[in-house]
């Protein structure tokens, strides 16, 4: 399997010991997306949970679709992304949005489907390629 082309959903979330550590307010998150990305659309949805559904695109043309919620734990879900695409978004989240760089745990759709509950950590420093390599290690571990 080519991990460079593998697409999946990535769930990003605050650590269990600090479930509101991101101070994630969906409305403020939407404003931060607008400031950071070339094109953004978002919409607050109220239902069982209050969440922000978003689409964002970088100046390079990489698009992200996902949602953000602070119900129970601060979380962002990125839909249908390669590790390299997700790494670009995660680098922004870690470096420009969160109050501290060591607050991102993650999982993926195949891990959730297999019932794997291990928290993987996004590196607290390093560039996009460092983040992408960690995402690829994760995917490799859970799909084999």
C-alpha positions, 0 to 999 in steps of 0.5 A, a space after each residue: 500500500 502506498 501510504 503517500 496516497 492513502 486517504 482517511 479521516 483523522 480525528 484530532 483531540 485534546 489529551 484526556 488529562 486536559 479535555 478542554 486544553 485547546 480552549 476550542 470555541 467553534 465560532 472562534 475556530 471559524 474566525 481563525 480558519 478565515 484568517 489562516 486559509 485562502 478560501 474558507 466556508 463554515 457553518 455552525 450546526 446545532 443538534 445533539 452537539 454544537 459543532 462547526 462544519 468547515 471547508 478550507 483551502 490553502 493558497 497551494 490548493 490543498 483542501 480540507 473538509 471537517 468539523 470541530 466541536 468542544 462537546 466533552 473534549 476539544 476535537 477536530 475531524 478531518 475527512 478524506 485526507 492523505 497524511 501529507 494533506 492532514 499534516 499541513 492542517 495539523 501544523 497550522 492547528 499546532 503552531 498557530 491556533 493551540 495554546 501549546 504545541 504538545 496538546 494534540 492526540 490523534 487517531 484515524 478511521 481505520 483505528 476507530 473501526 478496529 477498536 484501537 483506542 491508543 492515543 497517538 501524539 502529534 510531534 510537539 515540534 518539527 515541520 509538516 514532513 515530521 507530522 506526516 511521517 507520524 501519521 503514516 507510521 500510525 496508519 501503517 501500524 493500524 492497517 497491517 
